[in-house]
Amino acid sequence: MPDAIHSMLGITTYPFSVFGGKCSQTLPISDYPFKTYKDTVIGNDVWLGFDVTIMPGVNIGHVSIIGVKSVVSTDIPPYSIAVGNPAKDS
C-alpha cells in the first residue's frame, strides 16, 4: 500500500514509461520516485481489532494482537499486545 502514495513532483502521477517507446525515454520507470516508504509487513497469526489503522512501512511481528481502534505507527515486535493511539506494545 505505500506505493499508492503517488509522487506530486511532475505534471501527472501516472508512470507513462510503462508504455515503452518515447514515453520511456523521457523518464525511465527505474527513475520514478516510488517506494518512499518500506513495505508494510504483517506477520503470521496476527489479530487485528475492529477499526485498526496501520500506517505505511510498519512491521507487525508474528503472533501479535492489535487492540480495537488502535493506530499502529511504529514496528510491533513478535508476541506483543499493542493498543492505543499510537499503539504501544506491552
PyMOL Python script that loads the backbone (N, CA, C, O; Angstrom):
from pymol import cmd

cmd.read_pdbstr("""\
ATOM      1  N   MET A   1       0.776  -1.197   0.000  1.00  0.00           N
ATOM      2  CA  MET A   1       0.000   0.000   0.000  1.00  0.00           C
ATOM      3  C   MET A   1       0.827   1.275   0.000  1.00  0.00           C
ATOM      4  O   MET A   1       0.315   2.309  -0.431  1.00  0.00           O
ATOM      5  N   PRO A   2       2.062   1.267   0.453  1.00  0.00           N
ATOM      6  CA  PRO A   2       2.825   2.511   0.388  1.00  0.00           C
ATOM      7  C   PRO A   2       3.013   3.011  -1.039  1.00  0.00           C
ATOM      8  O   PRO A   2       3.198   4.210  -1.246  1.00  0.00           O
ATOM      9  N   ASP A   3       2.970   2.124  -2.024  1.00  0.00           N
ATOM     10  CA  ASP A   3       3.145   2.564  -3.410  1.00  0.00           C
ATOM     11  C   ASP A   3       1.957   3.366  -3.910  1.00  0.00           C
ATOM     12  O   ASP A   3       2.044   3.998  -4.962  1.00  0.00           O
ATOM     13  N   ALA A   4       0.856   3.355  -3.185  1.00  0.00           N
ATOM     14  CA  ALA A   4      -0.306   4.136  -3.593  1.00  0.00           C
ATOM     15  C   ALA A   4      -0.099   5.619  -3.320  1.00  0.00           C
ATOM     16  O   ALA A   4      -0.905   6.442  -3.754  1.00  0.00           O
ATOM     17  N   ILE A   5       0.955   5.969  -2.615  1.00  0.00           N
ATOM     18  CA  ILE A   5       1.262   7.373  -2.356  1.00  0.00           C
ATOM     19  C   ILE A   5       2.053   7.878  -3.562  1.00  0.00           C
ATOM     20  O   ILE A   5       3.259   7.657  -3.665  1.00  0.00           O
ATOM     21  N   HIS A   6       1.360   8.554  -4.463  1.00  0.00           N
ATOM     22  CA  HIS A   6       1.964   8.974  -5.722  1.00  0.00           C
ATOM     23  C   HIS A   6       2.808  10.227  -5.547  1.00  0.00           C
ATOM     24  O   HIS A   6       2.515  11.087  -4.716  1.00  0.00           O
ATOM     25  N   SER A   7       3.848  10.307  -6.342  1.00  0.00           N
ATOM     26  CA  SER A   7       4.695  11.497  -6.339  1.00  0.00           C
ATOM     27  C   SER A   7       3.941  12.669  -6.954  1.00  0.00           C
ATOM     28  O   SER A   7       3.252  12.511  -7.962  1.00  0.00           O
ATOM     29  N   MET A   8       4.070  13.817  -6.362  1.00  0.00           N
ATOM     30  CA  MET A   8       3.417  15.027  -6.868  1.00  0.00           C
ATOM     31  C   MET A   8       4.415  15.978  -7.515  1.00  0.00           C
ATOM     32  O   MET A   8       4.129  17.163  -7.680  1.00  0.00           O
ATOM     33  N   LEU A   9       5.599  15.457  -7.887  1.00  0.00           N
ATOM     34  CA  LEU A   9       6.660  16.300  -8.423  1.00  0.00           C
ATOM     35  C   LEU A   9       6.472  16.649  -9.900  1.00  0.00           C
ATOM     36  O   LEU A   9       7.023  17.650 -10.358  1.00  0.00           O
ATOM     37  N   GLY A  10       5.718  15.864 -10.651  1.00  0.00           N
ATOM     38  CA  GLY A  10       5.565  16.100 -12.081  1.00  0.00           C
ATOM     39  C   GLY A  10       4.194  16.655 -12.435  1.00  0.00           C
ATOM     40  O   GLY A  10       3.424  17.065 -11.567  1.00  0.00           O
ATOM     41  N   ILE A  11       3.909  16.656 -13.741  1.00  0.00           N
ATOM     42  CA  ILE A  11       2.609  17.168 -14.182  1.00  0.00           C
ATOM     43  C   ILE A  11       1.512  16.111 -14.054  1.00  0.00           C
ATOM     44  O   ILE A  11       0.328  16.429 -14.162  1.00  0.00           O
ATOM     45  N   THR A  12       1.905  14.856 -13.825  1.00  0.00           N
ATOM     46  CA  THR A  12       0.950  13.780 -13.639  1.00  0.00           C
ATOM     47  C   THR A  12       1.511  12.787 -12.621  1.00  0.00           C
ATOM     48  O   THR A  12       2.716  12.750 -12.373  1.00  0.00           O
ATOM     49  N   THR A  13       0.636  11.998 -12.046  1.00  0.00           N
ATOM     50  CA  THR A  13       1.085  10.976 -11.103  1.00  0.00           C
ATOM     51  C   THR A  13       1.188   9.609 -11.776  1.00  0.00           C
ATOM     52  O   THR A  13       1.607   8.638 -11.146  1.00  0.00           O
ATOM     53  N   TYR A  14       0.810   9.528 -13.044  1.00  0.00           N
ATOM     54  CA  TYR A  14       0.816   8.241 -13.744  1.00  0.00           C
ATOM     55  C   TYR A  14       2.198   7.960 -14.344  1.00  0.00           C
ATOM     56  O   TYR A  14       2.769   8.844 -14.983  1.00  0.00           O
ATOM     57  N   PRO A  15       2.752   6.753 -14.157  1.00  0.00           N
ATOM     58  CA  PRO A  15       4.063   6.413 -14.730  1.00  0.00           C
ATOM     59  C   PRO A  15       3.943   5.992 -16.194  1.00  0.00           C
ATOM     60  O   PRO A  15       3.906   4.798 -16.494  1.00  0.00           O
ATOM     61  N   PHE A  16       3.882   6.967 -17.110  1.00  0.00           N
ATOM     62  CA  PHE A  16       3.669   6.682 -18.523  1.00  0.00           C
ATOM     63  C   PHE A  16       4.785   5.854 -19.153  1.00  0.00           C
ATOM     64  O   PHE A  16       4.592   5.303 -20.237  1.00  0.00           O
ATOM     65  N   SER A  17       5.931   5.752 -18.517  1.00  0.00           N
ATOM     66  CA  SER A  17       7.034   4.989 -19.111  1.00  0.00           C
ATOM     67  C   SER A  17       6.724   3.497 -19.195  1.00  0.00           C
ATOM     68  O   SER A  17       7.436   2.770 -19.887  1.00  0.00           O
ATOM     69  N   VAL A  18       5.694   3.024 -18.520  1.00  0.00           N
ATOM     70  CA  VAL A  18       5.339   1.601 -18.620  1.00  0.00           C
ATOM     71  C   VAL A  18       4.865   1.253 -20.033  1.00  0.00           C
ATOM     72  O   VAL A  18       4.837   0.077 -20.399  1.00  0.00           O
ATOM     73  N   PHE A  19       4.490   2.261 -20.836  1.00  0.00           N
ATOM     74  CA  PHE A  19       4.056   2.017 -22.203  1.00  0.00           C
ATOM     75  C   PHE A  19       5.218   1.791 -23.166  1.00  0.00           C
ATOM     76  O   PHE A  19       5.013   1.297 -24.274  1.00  0.00           O
ATOM     77  N   GLY A  20       6.436   2.146 -22.756  1.00  0.00           N
ATOM     78  CA  GLY A  20       7.600   1.983 -23.633  1.00  0.00           C
ATOM     79  C   GLY A  20       7.676   3.096 -24.663  1.00  0.00           C
ATOM     80  O   GLY A  20       6.976   4.103 -24.555  1.00  0.00           O
ATOM     81  N   GLY A  21       8.523   2.910 -25.657  1.00  0.00           N
ATOM     82  CA  GLY A  21       8.672   3.883 -26.739  1.00  0.00           C
ATOM     83  C   GLY A  21       9.158   5.234 -26.259  1.00  0.00           C
ATOM     84  O   GLY A  21      10.010   5.313 -25.374  1.00  0.00           O
ATOM     85  N   LYS A  22       8.615   6.312 -26.843  1.00  0.00           N
ATOM     86  CA  LYS A  22       9.028   7.665 -26.490  1.00  0.00           C
ATOM     87  C   LYS A  22       8.752   7.990 -25.021  1.00  0.00           C
ATOM     88  O   LYS A  22       9.491   8.751 -24.397  1.00  0.00           O
ATOM     89  N   CYS A  23       7.702   7.420 -24.487  1.00  0.00           N
ATOM     90  CA  CYS A  23       7.363   7.699 -23.083  1.00  0.00           C
ATOM     91  C   CYS A  23       8.459   7.220 -22.146  1.00  0.00           C
ATOM     92  O   CYS A  23       8.761   7.893 -21.160  1.00  0.00           O
ATOM     93  N   SER A  24       9.057   6.082 -22.429  1.00  0.00           N
ATOM     94  CA  SER A  24      10.082   5.546 -21.531  1.00  0.00           C
ATOM     95  C   SER A  24      11.420   6.265 -21.694  1.00  0.00           C
ATOM     96  O   SER A  24      12.288   6.158 -20.828  1.00  0.00           O
ATOM     97  N   GLN A  25      11.593   6.992 -22.789  1.00  0.00           N
ATOM     98  CA  GLN A  25      12.846   7.718 -22.990  1.00  0.00           C
ATOM     99  C   GLN A  25      12.903   8.993 -22.158  1.00  0.00           C
ATOM    100  O   GLN A  25      13.988   9.442 -21.789  1.00  0.00           O
ATOM    101  N   THR A  26      11.747   9.579 -21.859  1.00  0.00           N
ATOM    102  CA  THR A  26      11.737  10.827 -21.101  1.00  0.00           C
ATOM    103  C   THR A  26      12.095  10.604 -19.631  1.00  0.00           C
ATOM    104  O   THR A  26      12.868  11.373 -19.059  1.00  0.00           O
ATOM    105  N   LEU A  27      11.550   9.574 -19.026  1.00  0.00           N
ATOM    106  CA  LEU A  27      11.864   9.235 -17.639  1.00  0.00           C
ATOM    107  C   LEU A  27      11.687   7.730 -17.473  1.00  0.00           C
ATOM    108  O   LEU A  27      10.559   7.242 -17.409  1.00  0.00           O
ATOM    109  N   PRO A  28      12.789   6.994 -17.403  1.00  0.00           N
ATOM    110  CA  PRO A  28      12.686   5.537 -17.252  1.00  0.00           C
ATOM    111  C   PRO A  28      11.938   5.161 -15.977  1.00  0.00           C
ATOM    112  O   PRO A  28      11.979   5.891 -14.987  1.00  0.00           O
ATOM    113  N   ILE A  29      11.258   4.026 -16.008  1.00  0.00           N
ATOM    114  CA  ILE A  29      10.469   3.582 -14.861  1.00  0.00           C
ATOM    115  C   ILE A  29      11.343   3.434 -13.608  1.00  0.00           C
ATOM    116  O   ILE A  29      10.853   3.608 -12.493  1.00  0.00           O
ATOM    117  N   SER A  30      12.617   3.118 -13.780  1.00  0.00           N
ATOM    118  CA  SER A  30      13.512   2.968 -12.624  1.00  0.00           C
ATOM    119  C   SER A  30      13.784   4.305 -11.927  1.00  0.00           C
ATOM    120  O   SER A  30      14.207   4.322 -10.771  1.00  0.00           O
ATOM    121  N   ASP A  31      13.545   5.426 -12.620  1.00  0.00           N
ATOM    122  CA  ASP A  31      13.790   6.750 -12.031  1.00  0.00           C
ATOM    123  C   ASP A  31      12.552   7.362 -11.387  1.00  0.00           C
ATOM    124  O   ASP A  31      12.630   8.438 -10.794  1.00  0.00           O
ATOM    125  N   TYR A  32      11.401   6.679 -11.500  1.00  0.00           N
ATOM    126  CA  TYR A  32      10.205   7.220 -10.865  1.00  0.00           C
ATOM    127  C   TYR A  32      10.361   7.181  -9.351  1.00  0.00           C
ATOM    128  O   TYR A  32      10.953   6.241  -8.822  1.00  0.00           O
ATOM    129  N   PRO A  33       9.854   8.162  -8.658  1.00  0.00           N
ATOM    130  CA  PRO A  33      10.058   8.238  -7.206  1.00  0.00           C
ATOM    131  C   PRO A  33       9.108   7.342  -6.412  1.00  0.00           C
ATOM    132  O   PRO A  33       8.368   7.819  -5.551  1.00  0.00           O
ATOM    133  N   PHE A  34       9.135   6.043  -6.706  1.00  0.00           N
ATOM    134  CA  PHE A  34       8.344   5.092  -5.943  1.00  0.00           C
ATOM    135  C   PHE A  34       9.054   4.763  -4.636  1.00  0.00           C
ATOM    136  O   PHE A  34      10.194   5.170  -4.412  1.00  0.00           O
ATOM    137  N   LYS A  35       8.379   4.039  -3.798  1.00  0.00           N
ATOM    138  CA  LYS A  35       8.963   3.478  -2.577  1.00  0.00           C
ATOM    139  C   LYS A  35       9.532   4.539  -1.639  1.00  0.00           C
ATOM    140  O   LYS A  35      10.693   4.457  -1.239  1.00  0.00           O
ATOM    141  N   THR A  36       8.732   5.516  -1.294  1.00  0.00           N
ATOM    142  CA  THR A  36       9.175   6.461  -0.291  1.00  0.00           C
ATOM    143  C   THR A  36       9.119   5.841   1.101  1.00  0.00           C
ATOM    144  O   THR A  36       9.766   6.327   2.028  1.00  0.00           O
ATOM    145  N   TYR A  37       8.345   4.770   1.244  1.00  0.00           N
ATOM    146  CA  TYR A  37       8.246   4.040   2.498  1.00  0.00           C
ATOM    147  C   TYR A  37       8.659   2.596   2.263  1.00  0.00           C
ATOM    148  O   TYR A  37       8.582   2.098   1.140  1.00  0.00           O
ATOM    149  N   LYS A  38       9.097   1.926   3.318  1.00  0.00           N
ATOM    150  CA  LYS A  38       9.365   0.496   3.186  1.00  0.00           C
ATOM    151  C   LYS A  38       8.024  -0.236   3.158  1.00  0.00           C
ATOM    152  O   LYS A  38       6.990   0.363   3.452  1.00  0.00           O
ATOM    153  N   ASP A  39       8.028  -1.508   2.812  1.00  0.00           N
ATOM    154  CA  ASP A  39       6.804  -2.293   2.736  1.00  0.00           C
ATOM    155  C   ASP A  39       6.172  -2.463   4.112  1.00  0.00           C
ATOM    156  O   ASP A  39       6.871  -2.521   5.124  1.00  0.00           O
ATOM    157  N   THR A  40       4.853  -2.540   4.141  1.00  0.00           N
ATOM    158  CA  THR A  40       4.125  -2.874   5.351  1.00  0.00           C
ATOM    159  C   THR A  40       4.086  -4.390   5.456  1.00  0.00           C
ATOM    160  O   THR A  40       3.665  -5.065   4.516  1.00  0.00           O
ATOM    161  N   VAL A  41       4.523  -4.936   6.597  1.00  0.00           N
ATOM    162  CA  VAL A  41       4.589  -6.391   6.767  1.00  0.00           C
ATOM    163  C   VAL A  41       3.772  -6.773   8.000  1.00  0.00           C
ATOM    164  O   VAL A  41       3.992  -6.249   9.092  1.00  0.00           O
ATOM    165  N   ILE A  42       2.828  -7.693   7.807  1.00  0.00           N
ATOM    166  CA  ILE A  42       2.031  -8.216   8.915  1.00  0.00           C
ATOM    167  C   ILE A  42       2.358  -9.689   9.038  1.00  0.00           C
ATOM    168  O   ILE A  42       2.155 -10.449   8.091  1.00  0.00           O
ATOM    169  N   GLY A  43       2.863 -10.108  10.195  1.00  0.00           N
ATOM    170  CA  GLY A  43       3.309 -11.475  10.421  1.00  0.00           C
ATOM    171  C   GLY A  43       2.171 -12.481  10.456  1.00  0.00           C
ATOM    172  O   GLY A  43       1.004 -12.130  10.282  1.00  0.00           O
ATOM    173  N   ASN A  44       2.529 -13.727  10.682  1.00  0.00           N
ATOM    174  CA  ASN A  44       1.555 -14.812  10.771  1.00  0.00           C
ATOM    175  C   ASN A  44       0.823 -14.763  12.109  1.00  0.00           C
ATOM    176  O   ASN A  44       1.383 -14.347  13.123  1.00  0.00           O
ATOM    177  N   ASP A  45      -0.440 -15.196  12.094  1.00  0.00           N
ATOM    178  CA  ASP A  45      -1.273 -15.299  13.298  1.00  0.00           C
ATOM    179  C   ASP A  45      -1.409 -13.975  14.045  1.00  0.00           C
ATOM    180  O   ASP A  45      -1.429 -13.955  15.276  1.00  0.00           O
ATOM    181  N   VAL A  46      -1.501 -12.873  13.306  1.00  0.00           N
ATOM    182  CA  VAL A  46      -1.712 -11.560  13.911  1.00  0.00           C
ATOM    183  C   VAL A  46      -3.214 -11.296  13.983  1.00  0.00           C
ATOM    184  O   VAL A  46      -3.933 -11.512  13.007  1.00  0.00           O
ATOM    185  N   TRP A  47      -3.676 -10.837  15.119  1.00  0.00           N
ATOM    186  CA  TRP A  47      -5.078 -10.476  15.294  1.00  0.00           C
ATOM    187  C   TRP A  47      -5.192  -8.968  15.258  1.00  0.00           C
ATOM    188  O   TRP A  47      -4.503  -8.267  16.000  1.00  0.00           O
ATOM    189  N   LEU A  48      -6.068  -8.462  14.388  1.00  0.00           N
ATOM    190  CA  LEU A  48      -6.319  -7.024  14.287  1.00  0.00           C
ATOM    191  C   LEU A  48      -7.726  -6.754  14.787  1.00  0.00           C
ATOM    192  O   LEU A  48      -8.690  -7.343  14.298  1.00  0.00           O
ATOM    193  N   GLY A  49      -7.846  -5.858  15.768  1.00  0.00           N
ATOM    194  CA  GLY A  49      -9.154  -5.489  16.281  1.00  0.00           C
ATOM    195  C   GLY A  49      -9.921  -4.638  15.283  1.00  0.00           C
ATOM    196  O   GLY A  49      -9.399  -4.259  14.235  1.00  0.00           O
ATOM    197  N   PHE A  50     -11.166  -4.347  15.627  1.00  0.00           N
ATOM    198  CA  PHE A  50     -12.041  -3.539  14.789  1.00  0.00           C
ATOM    199  C   PHE A  50     -11.470  -2.137  14.597  1.00  0.00           C
ATOM    200  O   PHE A  50     -11.007  -1.516  15.553  1.00  0.00           O
ATOM    201  N   ASP A  51     -11.503  -1.645  13.372  1.00  0.00           N
ATOM    202  CA  ASP A  51     -11.156  -0.260  13.028  1.00  0.00           C
ATOM    203  C   ASP A  51      -9.699   0.102  13.355  1.00  0.00           C
ATOM    204  O   ASP A  51      -9.417   1.211  13.808  1.00  0.00           O
ATOM    205  N   VAL A  52      -8.789  -0.835  13.124  1.00  0.00           N
ATOM    206  CA  VAL A  52      -7.361  -0.584  13.325  1.00  0.00           C
ATOM    207  C   VAL A  52      -6.803   0.138  12.105  1.00  0.00           C
ATOM    208  O   VAL A  52      -7.146  -0.201  10.972  1.00  0.00           O
ATOM    209  N   THR A  53      -5.945   1.133  12.329  1.00  0.00           N
ATOM    210  CA  THR A  53      -5.262   1.838  11.251  1.00  0.00           C
ATOM    211  C   THR A  53      -3.783   1.490  11.315  1.00  0.00           C
ATOM    212  O   THR A  53      -3.135   1.656  12.349  1.00  0.00           O
ATOM    213  N   ILE A  54      -3.257   0.999  10.186  1.00  0.00           N
ATOM    214  CA  ILE A  54      -1.835   0.646  10.104  1.00  0.00           C
ATOM    215  C   ILE A  54      -1.185   1.601   9.119  1.00  0.00           C
ATOM    216  O   ILE A  54      -1.569   1.654   7.951  1.00  0.00           O
ATOM    217  N   MET A  55      -0.205   2.352   9.589  1.00  0.00           N
ATOM    218  CA  MET A  55       0.469   3.339   8.767  1.00  0.00           C
ATOM    219  C   MET A  55       1.464   2.661   7.816  1.00  0.00           C
ATOM    220  O   MET A  55       1.897   1.541   8.087  1.00  0.00           O
ATOM    221  N   PRO A  56       1.833   3.314   6.711  1.00  0.00           N
ATOM    222  CA  PRO A  56       2.765   2.719   5.751  1.00  0.00           C
ATOM    223  C   PRO A  56       4.123   2.424   6.369  1.00  0.00           C
ATOM    224  O   PRO A  56       4.638   3.200   7.174  1.00  0.00           O
ATOM    225  N   GLY A  57       4.692   1.290   5.980  1.00  0.00           N
ATOM    226  CA  GLY A  57       6.043   0.928   6.379  1.00  0.00           C
ATOM    227  C   GLY A  57       6.177   0.268   7.735  1.00  0.00           C
ATOM    228  O   GLY A  57       7.295   0.061   8.206  1.00  0.00           O
ATOM    229  N   VAL A  58       5.062  -0.071   8.378  1.00  0.00           N
ATOM    230  CA  VAL A  58       5.103  -0.677   9.703  1.00  0.00           C
ATOM    231  C   VAL A  58       5.273  -2.192   9.582  1.00  0.00           C
ATOM    232  O   VAL A  58       4.745  -2.820   8.665  1.00  0.00           O
ATOM    233  N   ASN A  59       6.021  -2.764  10.526  1.00  0.00           N
ATOM    234  CA  ASN A  59       6.227  -4.215  10.594  1.00  0.00           C
ATOM    235  C   ASN A  59       5.572  -4.719  11.878  1.00  0.00           C
ATOM    236  O   ASN A  59       5.974  -4.332  12.975  1.00  0.00           O
ATOM    237  N   ILE A  60       4.559  -5.584  11.743  1.00  0.00           N
ATOM    238  CA  ILE A  60       3.897  -6.183  12.896  1.00  0.00           C
ATOM    239  C   ILE A  60       4.367  -7.626  12.995  1.00  0.00           C
ATOM    240  O   ILE A  60       4.166  -8.416  12.073  1.00  0.00           O
ATOM    241  N   GLY A  61       4.995  -7.969  14.118  1.00  0.00           N
ATOM    242  CA  GLY A  61       5.594  -9.286  14.301  1.00  0.00           C
ATOM    243  C   GLY A  61       4.569 -10.400  14.427  1.00  0.00           C
ATOM    244  O   GLY A  61       3.385 -10.153  14.661  1.00  0.00           O
ATOM    245  N   HIS A  62       5.043 -11.629  14.268  1.00  0.00           N
ATOM    246  CA  HIS A  62       4.199 -12.820  14.351  1.00  0.00           C
ATOM    247  C   HIS A  62       3.492 -12.901  15.703  1.00  0.00           C
ATOM    248  O   HIS A  62       4.018 -12.457  16.724  1.00  0.00           O
ATOM    249  N   VAL A  63       2.297 -13.475  15.687  1.00  0.00           N
ATOM    250  CA  VAL A  63       1.500 -13.784  16.883  1.00  0.00           C
ATOM    251  C   VAL A  63       1.301 -12.555  17.776  1.00  0.00           C
ATOM    252  O   VAL A  63       1.398 -12.648  19.000  1.00  0.00           O
ATOM    253  N   SER A  64       1.023 -11.410  17.155  1.00  0.00           N
ATOM    254  CA  SER A  64       0.746 -10.185  17.902  1.00  0.00           C
ATOM    255  C   SER A  64      -0.744  -9.889  17.862  1.00  0.00           C
ATOM    256  O   SER A  64      -1.460 -10.368  16.983  1.00  0.00           O
ATOM    257  N   ILE A  65      -1.203  -9.100  18.816  1.00  0.00           N
ATOM    258  CA  ILE A  65      -2.596  -8.686  18.891  1.00  0.00           C
ATOM    259  C   ILE A  65      -2.623  -7.162  18.910  1.00  0.00           C
ATOM    260  O   ILE A  65      -1.925  -6.531  19.704  1.00  0.00           O
ATOM    261  N   ILE A  66      -3.441  -6.571  18.024  1.00  0.00           N
ATOM    262  CA  ILE A  66      -3.593  -5.121  17.953  1.00  0.00           C
ATOM    263  C   ILE A  66      -5.016  -4.798  18.408  1.00  0.00           C
ATOM    264  O   ILE A  66      -5.984  -5.302  17.838  1.00  0.00           O
ATOM    265  N   GLY A  67      -5.136  -3.957  19.434  1.00  0.00           N
ATOM    266  CA  GLY A  67      -6.428  -3.651  20.031  1.00  0.00           C
ATOM    267  C   GLY A  67      -7.330  -2.810  19.148  1.00  0.00           C
ATOM    268  O   GLY A  67      -6.889  -2.192  18.179  1.00  0.00           O
ATOM    269  N   VAL A  68      -8.611  -2.803  19.508  1.00  0.00           N
ATOM    270  CA  VAL A  68      -9.652  -2.088  18.776  1.00  0.00           C
ATOM    271  C   VAL A  68      -9.307  -0.600  18.663  1.00  0.00           C
ATOM    272  O   VAL A  68      -8.869   0.021  19.632  1.00  0.00           O
ATOM    273  N   LYS A  69      -9.510  -0.041  17.471  1.00  0.00           N
ATOM    274  CA  LYS A  69      -9.318   1.383  17.153  1.00  0.00           C
ATOM    275  C   LYS A  69      -7.897   1.890  17.407  1.00  0.00           C
ATOM    276  O   LYS A  69      -7.696   3.087  17.611  1.00  0.00           O
ATOM    277  N   SER A  70      -6.925   1.002  17.397  1.00  0.00           N
ATOM    278  CA  SER A  70      -5.536   1.405  17.576  1.00  0.00           C
ATOM    279  C   SER A  70      -4.963   1.960  16.283  1.00  0.00           C
ATOM    280  O   SER A  70      -5.415   1.612  15.192  1.00  0.00           O
ATOM    281  N   VAL A  71      -3.964   2.828  16.413  1.00  0.00           N
ATOM    282  CA  VAL A  71      -3.244   3.370  15.262  1.00  0.00           C
ATOM    283  C   VAL A  71      -1.800   2.887  15.384  1.00  0.00           C
ATOM    284  O   VAL A  71      -1.072   3.302  16.286  1.00  0.00           O
ATOM    285  N   VAL A  72      -1.397   2.012  14.474  1.00  0.00           N
ATOM    286  CA  VAL A  72      -0.057   1.433  14.515  1.00  0.00           C
ATOM    287  C   VAL A  72       0.851   2.276  13.631  1.00  0.00           C
ATOM    288  O   VAL A  72       0.739   2.249  12.406  1.00  0.00           O
ATOM    289  N   SER A  73       1.754   3.026  14.264  1.00  0.00           N
ATOM    290  CA  SER A  73       2.642   3.910  13.511  1.00  0.00           C
ATOM    291  C   SER A  73       4.111   3.524  13.654  1.00  0.00           C
ATOM    292  O   SER A  73       4.967   4.087  12.971  1.00  0.00           O
ATOM    293  N   THR A  74       4.412   2.570  14.535  1.00  0.00           N
ATOM    294  CA  THR A  74       5.780   2.074  14.695  1.00  0.00           C
ATOM    295  C   THR A  74       5.751   0.548  14.672  1.00  0.00           C
ATOM    296  O   THR A  74       4.693  -0.066  14.810  1.00  0.00           O
ATOM    297  N   ASP A  75       6.920  -0.053  14.497  1.00  0.00           N
ATOM    298  CA  ASP A  75       7.006  -1.508  14.449  1.00  0.00           C
ATOM    299  C   ASP A  75       6.565  -2.127  15.773  1.00  0.00           C
ATOM    300  O   ASP A  75       6.837  -1.596  16.849  1.00  0.00           O
ATOM    301  N   ILE A  76       5.875  -3.265  15.663  1.00  0.00           N
ATOM    302  CA  ILE A  76       5.418  -4.018  16.827  1.00  0.00           C
ATOM    303  C   ILE A  76       6.181  -5.338  16.836  1.00  0.00           C
ATOM    304  O   ILE A  76       6.128  -6.082  15.857  1.00  0.00           O
ATOM    305  N   PRO A  77       6.894  -5.645  17.930  1.00  0.00           N
ATOM    306  CA  PRO A  77       7.677  -6.883  17.971  1.00  0.00           C
ATOM    307  C   PRO A  77       6.772  -8.124  18.034  1.00  0.00           C
ATOM    308  O   PRO A  77       5.595  -8.018  18.376  1.00  0.00           O
ATOM    309  N   PRO A  78       7.323  -9.292  17.705  1.00  0.00           N
ATOM    310  CA  PRO A  78       6.542 -10.534  17.781  1.00  0.00           C
ATOM    311  C   PRO A  78       6.039 -10.802  19.202  1.00  0.00           C
ATOM    312  O   PRO A  78       6.650 -10.380  20.183  1.00  0.00           O
ATOM    313  N   TYR A  79       4.918 -11.511  19.287  1.00  0.00           N
ATOM    314  CA  TYR A  79       4.320 -11.938  20.561  1.00  0.00           C
ATOM    315  C   TYR A  79       3.977 -10.750  21.465  1.00  0.00           C
ATOM    316  O   TYR A  79       4.189 -10.811  22.676  1.00  0.00           O
ATOM    317  N   SER A  80       3.452  -9.677  20.882  1.00  0.00           N
ATOM    318  CA  SER A  80       3.108  -8.477  21.644  1.00  0.00           C
ATOM    319  C   SER A  80       1.615  -8.217  21.588  1.00  0.00           C
ATOM    320  O   SER A  80       0.912  -8.696  20.699  1.00  0.00           O
ATOM    321  N   ILE A  81       1.151  -7.450  22.555  1.00  0.00           N
ATOM    322  CA  ILE A  81      -0.192  -6.907  22.547  1.00  0.00           C
ATOM    323  C   ILE A  81      -0.034  -5.394  22.505  1.00  0.00           C
ATOM    324  O   ILE A  81       0.595  -4.812  23.388  1.00  0.00           O
ATOM    325  N   ALA A  82      -0.599  -4.755  21.488  1.00  0.00           N
ATOM    326  CA  ALA A  82      -0.452  -3.313  21.308  1.00  0.00           C
ATOM    327  C   ALA A  82      -1.813  -2.666  21.225  1.00  0.00           C
ATOM    328  O   ALA A  82      -2.700  -3.133  20.511  1.00  0.00           O
ATOM    329  N   VAL A  83      -1.968  -1.575  21.971  1.00  0.00           N
ATOM    330  CA  VAL A  83      -3.241  -0.841  21.968  1.00  0.00           C
ATOM    331  C   VAL A  83      -2.961   0.656  22.045  1.00  0.00           C
ATOM    332  O   VAL A  83      -1.889   1.074  22.480  1.00  0.00           O
ATOM    333  N   GLY A  84      -3.933   1.454  21.621  1.00  0.00           N
ATOM    334  CA  GLY A  84      -3.861   2.895  21.793  1.00  0.00           C
ATOM    335  C   GLY A  84      -3.589   3.660  20.523  1.00  0.00           C
ATOM    336  O   GLY A  84      -3.495   3.102  19.430  1.00  0.00           O
ATOM    337  N   ASN A  85      -3.463   4.982  20.710  1.00  0.00           N
ATOM    338  CA  ASN A  85      -3.165   5.893  19.617  1.00  0.00           C
ATOM    339  C   ASN A  85      -2.063   6.837  20.085  1.00  0.00           C
ATOM    340  O   ASN A  85      -2.350   7.805  20.789  1.00  0.00           O
ATOM    341  N   PRO A  86      -0.829   6.586  19.717  1.00  0.00           N
ATOM    342  CA  PRO A  86      -0.323   5.488  18.890  1.00  0.00           C
ATOM    343  C   PRO A  86      -0.256   4.179  19.674  1.00  0.00           C
ATOM    344  O   PRO A  86      -0.135   4.181  20.899  1.00  0.00           O
ATOM    345  N   ALA A  87      -0.336   3.075  18.957  1.00  0.00           N
ATOM    346  CA  ALA A  87      -0.317   1.755  19.594  1.00  0.00           C
ATOM    347  C   ALA A  87       1.052   1.501  20.226  1.00  0.00           C
ATOM    348  O   ALA A  87       2.095   1.720  19.609  1.00  0.00           O
ATOM    349  N   LYS A  88       1.016   1.035  21.470  1.00  0.00           N
ATOM    350  CA  LYS A  88       2.251   0.704  22.188  1.00  0.00           C
ATOM    351  C   LYS A  88       2.145  -0.734  22.662  1.00  0.00           C
ATOM    352  O   LYS A  88       1.094  -1.172  23.129  1.00  0.00           O
ATOM    353  N   ASP A  89       3.260  -1.475  22.536  1.00  0.00           N
ATOM    354  CA  ASP A  89       3.234  -2.878  22.944  1.00  0.00           C
ATOM    355  C   ASP A  89       3.424  -2.998  24.458  1.00  0.00           C
ATOM    356  O   ASP A  89       4.026  -2.147  25.114  1.00  0.00           O
ATOM    357  N   SER A  90       2.886  -4.085  24.966  1.00  0.00           N
ATOM    358  CA  SER A  90       3.019  -4.319  26.405  1.00  0.00           C
ATOM    359  C   SER A  90       3.662  -5.667  26.678  1.00  0.00           C
ATOM    360  O   SER A  90       3.854  -6.035  27.837  1.00  0.00           O
TER     361      SER A  90
END
""", "prot")
cmd.dss("prot")
cmd.show_as("cartoon", "prot")
cmd.util.cbc("prot")
cmd.orient("prot")
